[in-house]
Amino acid sequence: MKKQIKTYAITLAVAVAIMIGVSALRGAFTTAFSPKEAVRCACDAFFVTGILYLCVGGIIWASKMGTFDGFGYSFSLWKQRYTNNKRDWRNEESFYDYKERKAEKKKGRKVNHVLIVGGVFVMIAAILLLVFHFG
C-alpha cells in the first residue's frame, strides 16, 4: 500500500510539473489574465497533461500486452546476425520463446496509476471548459 501511494505521488508530481510548464508556455506567470482567461489557461494545462498521460499509459498498456514484441524480436535477430560474429545466428530462439521471456519480464509492470491520473486531469479539464463557456 505504501509503495502504491508513493507511485501515485510521483506520478502526480510529474503531472503537476508538466502542467506548470504548459501554463508557463501559455504565459500564465508573465501576463495578467482576466479570470475567464485564467480558467482557459488552467483548462489547457490540465487537458494537455491529461491527454499526454492517457497516451503514454495506452502505449505502456499496449506494450505490456505484447503489441511491440514483433519489432523487438526482429531487432534482436538483426543484432545477432550482423553485430555479433561469435554467435551462430541460426541458433536463435523462436518467436514464441521470445514472447514468453518478454511476458515474464512484463508481469509486474503496472500502468493503472498513469491512466487514472491522466483521466482525472482530463475530467478536471472538462469541468474547467464548462466553467469557461458557461461561467
NUMAR-490563 format. One line per 10 residues: number of its first residue (from 1); their letters; for each residue x negated, y, z of N, C-alpha, C. Coordinates in steps of 0.1 Angstrom, whole numbers, plus 5000, padded with zeros to 4 digits. Layout:
% NUMAR-490563
NUM> a> X,Y,Z,X,Y,Z,X,Y,Z ~ ... .
***
This chain:
% NUMAR-490563
1> mkkqiktyai> 4992,4988,5000,5000,5000,5000,4991,5013,5000 ~ 4980,5012,5008,4972,5024,5009,4965,5026,4995 ~ 4961,5015,4989,4954,5016,4976,4964,5022,4965 ~ 4977,5018,4966,4987,5023,4957,4989,5038,4959 ~ 4989,5043,4971,4991,5057,4974,4979,5065,4969 ~ 4967,5059,4970,4955,5066,4965,4956,5067,4950 ~ 4960,5056,4943,4961,5056,4929,4971,5067,4924 ~ 4983,5068,4930,4992,5078,4927,4987,5092,4930 ~ 4980,5094,4941,4974,5107,4944,4964,5111,4934 ~ 4955,5102,4930,4945,5106,4920,4952,5109,4906 .
11> tlavavaimi> 4962,5101,4903,4969,5103,4890,4976,5117,4890 ~ 4982,5120,4901,4990,5132,4903,4980,5144,4903 ~ 4968,5143,4909,4959,5154,4910,4953,5157,4896 ~ 4951,5146,4888,4946,5149,4874,4957,5155,4866 ~ 4969,5151,4868,4981,5157,4861,4982,5172,4864 ~ 4981,5175,4877,4982,5189,4881,4970,5197,4875 ~ 4958,5191,4874,4947,5198,4868,4950,5201,4853 ~ 4955,5191,4846,4959,5193,4832,4969,5204,4831 ~ 4979,5203,4840,4990,5213,4840,4984,5227,4842 ~ 4975,5229,4851,4969,5242,4853,4961,5246,4841 .
21> gvsalrgaft> 4954,5237,4835,4947,5240,4822,4956,5245,4811 ~ 4967,5238,4810,4977,5242,4799,4983,5256,4803 ~ 4986,5258,4815,4991,5271,4820,4981,5282,4817 ~ 4968,5279,4819,4957,5289,4817,4956,5292,4802 ~ 4958,5282,4794,4957,5284,4779,4969,5293,4775 ~ 4980,5292,4781,4992,5300,4778,4991,5314,4784 ~ 4981,5317,4792,4979,5330,4797,4986,5333,4810 ~ 4989,5322,4817,4997,5324,4830,4989,5331,4840 ~ 4976,5331,4840,4968,5337,4851,4962,5350,4847 ~ 4964,5354,4834,4959,5367,4830,4969,5377,4825 .
31> tafspkeavr> 4981,5372,4823,4992,5381,4817,5003,5381,4827 ~ 5010,5393,4829,5021,5394,4837,5034,5390,4829 ~ 5040,5379,4833,5052,5374,4826,5064,5378,4834 ~ 5075,5379,4826,5088,5381,4832,5092,5367,4839 ~ 5101,5367,4848,5105,5354,4854,5109,5344,4844 ~ 5116,5348,4833,5120,5339,4823,5108,5333,4816 ~ 5099,5341,4812,5087,5337,4805,5078,5328,4814 ~ 5078,5330,4827,5071,5322,4837,5077,5308,4837 ~ 5090,5307,4837,5097,5294,4836,5093,5287,4823 ~ 5093,5294,4813,5089,5288,4800,5075,5283,4800 .
41> cacdaffvtg> 5066,5291,4806,5052,5286,4807,5051,5274,4815 ~ 5058,5273,4826,5058,5262,4835,5064,5250,4828 ~ 5075,5252,4820,5081,5241,4813,5071,5235,4803 ~ 5064,5244,4796,5054,5239,4786,5043,5231,4793 ~ 5038,5236,4804,5028,5229,4811,5032,5215,4816 ~ 5044,5214,4822,5049,5201,4826,5052,5192,4814 ~ 5057,5197,4803,5060,5189,4792,5048,5183,4785 ~ 5038,5192,4783,5025,5187,4777,5019,5176,4786 ~ 5018,5179,4798,5012,5169,4807,5020,5156,4808 ~ 5033,5157,4809,5041,5145,4809,5041,5137,4797 .
51> ilylcvggii> 5041,5143,4785,5040,5136,4773,5027,5130,4771 ~ 5016,5137,4775,5003,5131,4774,5002,5119,4783 ~ 5007,5119,4795,5007,5108,4804,5015,5096,4798 ~ 5027,5099,4793,5035,5088,4787,5028,5082,4776 ~ 5022,5090,4767,5015,5084,4755,5003,5075,4760 ~ 4995,5080,4769,4983,5073,4774,4988,5060,4781 ~ 4999,5061,4789,5004,5049,4796,5009,5039,4786 ~ 5016,5044,4775,5021,5035,4764,5009,5028,4757 ~ 4998,5035,4755,4987,5028,4748,4980,5018,4758 ~ 4979,5021,4770,4974,5012,4780,4983,5000,4781 .
61> waskmgtfdg> 4996,5002,4782,5005,4990,4782,5004,4982,4770 ~ 5003,4988,4758,5002,4980,4746,4989,4972,4745 ~ 4978,4978,4750,4966,4972,4751,4966,4960,4761 ~ 4973,4962,4772,4975,4951,4782,4982,4939,4776 ~ 4992,4942,4767,5000,4931,4760,4992,4925,4749 ~ 4980,4929,4746,4972,4923,4736,4973,4928,4722 ~ 4978,4940,4720,4981,4946,4707,4968,4948,4700 ~ 4957,4952,4707,4945,4956,4700,4934,4945,4701 ~ 4938,4933,4705,4928,4922,4706,4923,4918,4692 ~ 4930,4919,4682,4925,4916,4668,4914,4924,4664 .
71> fgysfslwkq> 4915,4937,4668,4904,4947,4664,4891,4943,4672 ~ 4893,4940,4685,4882,4937,4693,4875,4924,4689 ~ 4883,4914,4685,4878,4901,4680,4870,4903,4667 ~ 4876,4911,4658,4869,4914,4646,4856,4921,4648 ~ 4856,4931,4657,4843,4938,4660,4833,4929,4666 ~ 4837,4920,4675,4828,4911,4682,4822,4901,4672 ~ 4830,4897,4662,4824,4888,4651,4814,4896,4643 ~ 4818,4908,4639,4808,4916,4631,4795,4919,4639 ~ 4797,4922,4652,4785,4924,4660,4776,4912,4661 ~ 4782,4900,4663,4774,4888,4664,4767,4885,4651 .
81> rytnnkrdwr> 4774,4887,4640,4769,4883,4627,4758,4893,4623 ~ 4759,4906,4625,4750,4915,4619,4740,4921,4629 ~ 4741,4920,4641,4732,4926,4651,4724,4917,4659 ~ 4729,4904,4661,4722,4895,4670,4716,4883,4661 ~ 4704,4884,4658,4698,4874,4649,4694,4861,4657 ~ 4694,4862,4670,4690,4850,4678,4702,4840,4679 ~ 4714,4844,4678,4726,4836,4679,4731,4831,4665 ~ 4736,4819,4665,4742,4814,4653,4756,4819,4652 ~ 4760,4827,4643,4773,4833,4642,4784,4823,4639 ~ 4780,4811,4635,4790,4801,4632,4796,4795,4644 .
91> neesfydyke> 4790,4797,4656,4794,4791,4668,4802,4801,4677 ~ 4809,4810,4670,4817,4820,4678,4829,4813,4684 ~ 4835,4820,4694,4847,4815,4700,4859,4818,4691 ~ 4869,4809,4692,4881,4811,4684,4889,4823,4689 ~ 4898,4828,4680,4907,4839,4684,4915,4836,4696 ~ 4920,4824,4697,4928,4820,4709,4920,4821,4721 ~ 4908,4816,4721,4899,4816,4733,4896,4831,4737 ~ 4893,4839,4726,4891,4853,4729,4903,4860,4736 ~ 4915,4857,4731,4927,4863,4736,4929,4859,4751 ~ 4926,4846,4753,4928,4841,4767,4917,4847,4777 .
101> rkaekkkgrk> 4905,4849,4772,4895,4855,4780,4898,4870,4783 ~ 4903,4877,4773,4907,4891,4775,4919,4892,4784 ~ 4929,4883,4782,4941,4884,4790,4938,4882,4805 ~ 4928,4873,4808,4924,4871,4822,4918,4884,4828 ~ 4910,4891,4820,4905,4904,4825,4915,4914,4827 ~ 4926,4914,4819,4936,4925,4819,4947,4922,4830 ~ 4947,4911,4836,4957,4907,4846,4959,4918,4857 ~ 4949,4923,4862,4950,4933,4873,4953,4947,4869 ~ 4953,4950,4856,4954,4963,4851,4969,4968,4853 ~ 4970,4979,4860,4983,4985,4863,4985,4997,4855 .
111> vnhvlivggv> 4997,5000,4850,5000,5012,4842,5012,5019,4848 ~ 5019,5014,4857,5031,5020,4862,5029,5034,4867 ~ 5018,5036,4874,5016,5049,4880,5015,5060,4869 ~ 5009,5057,4858,5007,5067,4848,5021,5070,4841 ~ 5029,5059,4839,5042,5061,4833,5052,5068,4842 ~ 5051,5065,4855,5060,5072,4864,5057,5087,4866 ~ 5044,5090,4867,5040,5104,4869,5044,5111,4856 ~ 5041,5105,4844,5045,5112,4831,5060,5114,4830 ~ 5068,5104,4834,5082,5105,4833,5087,5116,4843 ~ 5082,5117,4855,5086,5127,4864,5083,5141,4859 .
121> fvmiaailll> 5071,5143,4853,5067,5155,4847,5076,5159,4835 ~ 5080,5150,4827,5089,5153,4816,5103,5156,4821 ~ 5108,5150,4832,5121,5153,4838,5120,5167,4844 ~ 5109,5171,4850,5108,5184,4856,5108,5194,4844 ~ 5101,5191,4833,5101,5200,4821,5115,5202,4816 ~ 5123,5191,4816,5137,5192,4811,5145,5201,4820 ~ 5144,5200,4833,5151,5208,4842,5147,5223,4840 ~ 5134,5225,4838,5129,5239,4836,5134,5244,4823 ~ 5136,5236,4813,5141,5240,4800,5156,5244,4801 ~ 5163,5237,4809,5177,5241,4812,5178,5254,4819 .
131> vfhfg> 5169,5256,4829,5168,5268,4836,5165,5280,4827 ~ 5156,5277,4818,5151,5288,4808,5163,5292,4799 ~ 5170,5282,4794,5181,5285,4785,5194,5291,4792 ~ 5197,5285,4803,5210,5289,4810,5208,5298,4822 ~ 5196,5301,4826,5193,5308,4838,5192,5323,4836 .
***
